[in-house]
Amino acid sequence: MENYMHKVNYYETDKMGVTHHSNYIRWMEEARVSFLEQIGFGYTKLEEDGIISPVIGVECEYKKPTTFGDTVEIKVEVEEFKGVSLTVKYTMFNASTKELVLVGKTKHCFVNSENNLIILKKKFPDFYQKLKELSSEKE
């Protein structure tokens, strides 16, 4: 899997010249979208198949600030997959200094357009199997 790269834009910084903390959550989404595309299950495909994956939790541990012009390298991993819920881990580094910038997680569930939980193993076995393969939680 290729890590996702994000170059910090000027508008993402605050009055102190550092990246505003809220932007890291946006970058997690960008990296997750790229990750899902890389594994063959991009958001467009998932939504066409009737799968919606809302964020139900977010954790961020900020380690070092970034500033305008820095490039942030984001490693995405499936930390936990329970069939109806998914925890994605993000490790962010400053691409030039290799310093750890952030460790974060997002937790998701899978629902249909009526907001009913989807059992992926039954309804979407290919997607289920791919997430299981990428997870540290083996059956």
Backbone hydrogen bonds, N-H to C=O, Kabsch-Sander energy under -0.5 kcal/mol:
donor,donor_aa,acceptor,acceptor_aa,energy
4,Y,74,I,-2.5
6,H,72,V,-2.5
8,V,6,H,-0.5
8,V,70,D,-3.2
12,E,9,N,-1.3
13,T,10,Y,-1.9
14,D,18,V,-2.7
17,G,14,D,-2.2
19,T,66,T,-2.8
20,H,12,E,-3.0
23,N,20,H,-1.8
24,Y,21,H,-0.9
25,I,21,H,-0.5
25,I,22,S,-0.6
26,R,22,S,-1.1
27,W,23,N,-2.3
28,M,24,Y,-1.8
29,E,25,I,-1.7
30,E,26,R,-2.4
31,A,27,W,-2.7
32,R,28,M,-2.6
33,V,29,E,-2.7
34,S,30,E,-2.1
35,F,31,A,-2.6
36,L,32,R,-2.7
37,E,33,V,-1.9
38,Q,34,S,-2.3
39,I,35,F,-1.7
40,G,37,E,-1.3
41,F,36,L,-2.9
46,L,42,G,-2.6
47,E,43,Y,-2.8
48,E,44,T,-2.2
49,D,45,K,-2.0
50,G,47,E,-1.1
51,I,46,L,-3.0
52,I,50,G,-0.6
52,I,111,V,-2.9
56,I,107,K,-3.5
57,G,107,K,-1.1
59,E,105,K,-2.5
61,E,103,V,-2.3
62,Y,60,C,-0.5
63,K,101,V,-3.3
64,K,101,V,-1.3
68,F,17,G,-0.6
69,G,8,V,-2.1
70,D,67,T,-2.3
72,V,6,H,-3.6
72,V,70,D,-0.5
73,E,71,T,-0.5
73,E,93,F,-2.9
74,I,4,Y,-3.5
75,K,73,E,-0.5
75,K,91,T,-2.9
77,E,89,K,-2.3
79,E,77,E,-0.9
79,E,87,T,-2.2
80,E,87,T,-1.7
82,K,85,S,-2.8
84,V,82,K,-0.7
86,L,108,H,-2.4
87,T,80,E,-3.2
88,V,86,L,-0.5
88,V,106,T,-2.9
89,K,77,E,-2.9
90,Y,104,G,-2.9
91,T,75,K,-2.2
92,M,102,L,-3.0
93,F,73,E,-2.6
94,N,99,E,-2.5
95,A,71,T,-3.2
95,A,93,F,-0.6
98,K,94,N,-2.7
101,V,92,M,-3.3
102,L,92,M,-1.3
103,V,61,E,-1.9
104,G,90,Y,-2.6
105,K,59,E,-2.2
106,T,88,V,-2.1
107,K,57,G,-2.6
108,H,86,L,-2.9
109,C,54,P,-1.3
110,F,84,V,-1.0
111,V,52,I,-2.9
112,N,116,N,-1.9
115,N,112,N,-2.2
118,I,110,F,-2.9
120,L,83,G,-1.1
120,L,118,I,-1.0
122,K,119,I,-1.0
123,K,119,I,-2.4
124,F,120,L,-2.4
128,Y,124,F,-2.4
129,Q,125,P,-2.7
130,K,126,D,-2.1
131,L,127,F,-2.4
132,K,128,Y,-2.3
133,E,129,Q,-2.5
134,L,130,K,-1.8
135,S,131,L,-1.0
135,S,132,K,-0.5
136,S,78,V,-0.5
138,K,136,S,-1.3
